Amino acid sequence: MIQISYLDYLAIEGGSFLHRLSPGVKILGIGFVLLWVTLLRSLTGLILLYGILLLLFFISRTSLKVLPLTFYPLLFATLFIFISHFQLHFILLVFLKVLSAATGVVLLLATTPYPFIFQTLNRFLPSVFVTALFLTYRSMFILLKVLEETQHALYLRGGFQWKHPWRSLINLSNAFGHLIMTGINNSEKMYESMRLRGFKNRIHYRSD
């Protein structure tokens, strides 16, 4: 499981041109990527966007160990499979949108120290919104840790077996419920620990 410290290490120690770019420029670029993902309805355009992001991923010499982070959001995107009534075009469209957005965000985090990201955002966005983004960022890794533990528990209970679809469906639904509830509980504990250490719904950044 990728730890947040390793992602921070890549952002600080990397020496590619993406690492040297201004955080503001990279945030603006991610904004365009997310806008493109939102507006595009063409599979060809999304494939091109995803290909460009993967090219930047390799050009920046970002470790392949963090690439799996871009696939985790697909777990939640699978819900759209049932909504779409198994329409292949719609499923590919959703999956490519999720992959492109996730790859862009991971690329930003792997090439920019997170204090610089939130410091830049704090200049243009309300403090409450930036704080919420910061807590979401930290909570993401808590959720990934819970997901790893849930995968182990699911495997020990038989996991998903095509021979027993009903039992497998029950296992998956229980695992998903456990993932959500445990993630919320751990996030609340993190917030309470920050409050005990003096956090007052605002993050302060050093100007240097």
C-alpha positions in Angstrom: 0.0 0.0 0.0 1.3 3.4 -1.0 1.9 5.6 2.1 1.4 9.4 2.0 5.1 9.8 3.1 6.3 8.1 -0.1 4.2 10.3 -2.3 5.6 13.3 -0.4 9.1 11.9 -0.9 8.6 11.7 -4.7 7.3 15.3 -4.8 10.3 16.7 -2.9 13.1 14.6 -4.4 12.1 14.5 -8.0 14.1 16.6 -10.5 12.0 16.5 -13.7 10.7 19.6 -15.5 7.2 19.0 -14.0 8.8 19.1 -10.5 10.3 22.5 -11.3 7.2 24.0 -12.7 5.3 26.5 -10.5 2.6 25.0 -8.4 0.1 27.5 -9.7 0.8 26.5 -13.3 0.3 22.8 -12.5 -2.9 23.5 -10.6 -4.2 25.5 -13.5 -3.2 22.5 -15.8 -5.1 20.1 -13.6 -8.1 22.5 -13.7 -8.1 22.2 -17.5 -7.8 18.4 -17.3 -10.8 18.2 -15.0 -12.8 20.6 -17.2 -11.9 18.5 -20.2 -13.0 15.4 -18.4 -16.3 17.0 -17.5 -17.1 18.3 -20.9 -15.8 15.6 -23.2 -18.3 13.0 -24.5 -16.0 11.4 -27.0 -14.1 8.2 -26.3 -11.4 9.3 -28.8 -10.8 12.5 -27.0 -10.7 10.8 -23.6 -8.3 8.2 -24.8 -6.1 11.0 -26.2 -6.2 12.9 -22.8 -5.4 9.7 -20.9 -2.5 9.0 -23.2 -1.1 12.5 -22.7 -1.3 12.1 -18.9 0.4 8.8 -19.0 3.2 10.3 -21.2 3.7 13.1 -18.7 3.7 10.4 -15.9 6.6 8.6 -17.6 8.4 11.8 -18.7 8.4 13.1 -15.1 10.0 9.8 -14.0 7.3 9.3 -11.4 7.6 5.9 -9.7 5.3 3.2 -11.1 4.5 2.3 -7.5 2.0 5.2 -7.3 0.3 4.3 -10.6 -2.1 1.9 -8.8 -3.5 4.9 -6.9 -5.2 6.0 -10.2 -7.2 2.7 -10.3 -8.8 2.8 -6.9 -11.6 5.3 -7.9 -12.7 2.7 -10.5 -14.1 0.7 -7.6 -16.7 3.3 -7.1 -17.2 3.8 -10.8 -18.3 0.2 -11.1 -21.7 1.3 -9.7 -22.3 3.0 -13.1 -22.2 -0.4 -14.7 -25.5 -1.2 -13.2 -27.0 2.2 -13.8 -26.1 2.1 -17.5 -27.8 -1.3 -18.0 -24.4 -2.6 -19.2 -24.0 -0.3 -22.2 -20.4 -0.6 -23.2 -20.0 2.9 -24.6 -21.3 4.5 -21.4 -19.1 2.2 -19.2 -15.9 3.0 -21.2 -16.8 6.7 -21.1 -17.1 6.7 -17.3 -14.0 4.6 -16.7 -11.9 6.8 -19.0 -13.1 10.0 -17.2 -12.3 8.5 -13.8 -8.9 7.3 -14.9 -8.0 10.6 -16.5 -9.0 12.7 -13.5 -7.3 10.3 -11.1 -4.1 10.2 -13.1 -4.0 14.0 -13.3 -4.4 14.4 -9.6 -1.9 11.8 -8.7 0.6 13.3 -11.1 0.1 16.7 -9.4 0.6 15.2 -5.9 3.7 13.2 -7.0 5.4 16.3 -8.5 4.4 19.0 -6.1 4.8 19.0 -2.3 1.3 19.2 -0.8 2.0 22.3 1.4 2.7 24.2 -1.8 -0.5 23.0 -3.4 -2.7 24.1 -0.5 -0.7 27.3 0.0 -1.4 28.2 -3.6 -5.1 27.3 -3.4 -5.4 29.4 -0.2 -4.6 32.5 -2.2 -7.7 32.1 -4.5 -10.2 30.0 -2.6 -12.0 30.4 0.7 -10.1 29.1 3.7 -12.9 26.7 4.7 -12.9 25.1 1.2 -9.1 24.7 1.2 -9.2 23.1 4.7 -11.9 20.7 3.4 -9.7 19.7 0.5 -6.7 19.2 2.8 -8.7 16.9 5.1 -10.0 15.0 2.1 -6.4 14.5 0.9 -5.4 13.1 4.3 -8.5 11.0 4.6 -7.9 9.4 1.1 -4.9 7.5 2.5 -6.9 6.5 5.5 -9.5 5.0 3.2 -6.8 3.2 1.1 -5.5 1.6 4.3 -9.0 0.5 5.3 -9.4 -0.8 1.7 -6.3 -2.9 2.1 -7.5 -4.4 5.4 -11.0 -5.0 3.9 -9.4 -6.9 0.9 -7.6 -9.2 3.3 -10.8 -9.8 5.3 -12.8 -10.5 2.2 -10.1 -12.9 0.9 -10.2 -14.8 4.3 -14.0 -15.1 4.0 -13.9 -16.6 0.5 -13.8 -13.5 -1.6 -15.7 -13.5 -4.8 -16.4 -17.0 -6.3 -18.3 -17.4 -9.6 -19.5 -20.8 -8.3 -21.3 -19.1 -5.4 -22.6 -15.8 -6.8 -25.1 -15.1 -4.0 -22.7 -15.7 -1.2 -20.0 -13.6 -3.1 -22.5 -10.8 -3.5 -23.2 -10.8 0.2 -19.5 -10.7 0.9 -18.9 -7.8 -1.4 -21.8 -5.8 0.0 -20.6 -6.4 3.6 -17.1 -5.4 2.6 -18.3 -2.2 0.9 -20.4 -1.2 3.9 -17.4 -2.0 6.2 -15.2 0.2 4.0 -17.5 3.2 4.2 -18.2 3.0 7.9 -14.6 2.4 9.0 -13.4 5.1 6.7 -15.8 7.6 8.2 -14.9 6.5 11.7 -11.2 6.8 11.1 -11.6 10.2 9.5 -13.5 11.5 12.5 -10.8 10.2 14.8 -8.2 12.1 12.7 -10.2 15.3 12.9 -10.7 14.9 16.7 -6.9 14.4 17.2 -6.2 17.6 15.1 -8.7 19.5 17.3 -7.0 18.3 20.4 -3.7 19.7 19.0 -5.2 23.1 18.5 -6.7 22.9 15.0 -9.4 25.6 14.6 -10.7 24.9 11.1 -7.9 26.9 9.4 -4.5 26.0 8.1 -1.7 28.5 8.3 1.1 28.5 5.8 4.6 30.1 6.0 5.2 32.6 3.2 8.7 31.4 2.6 
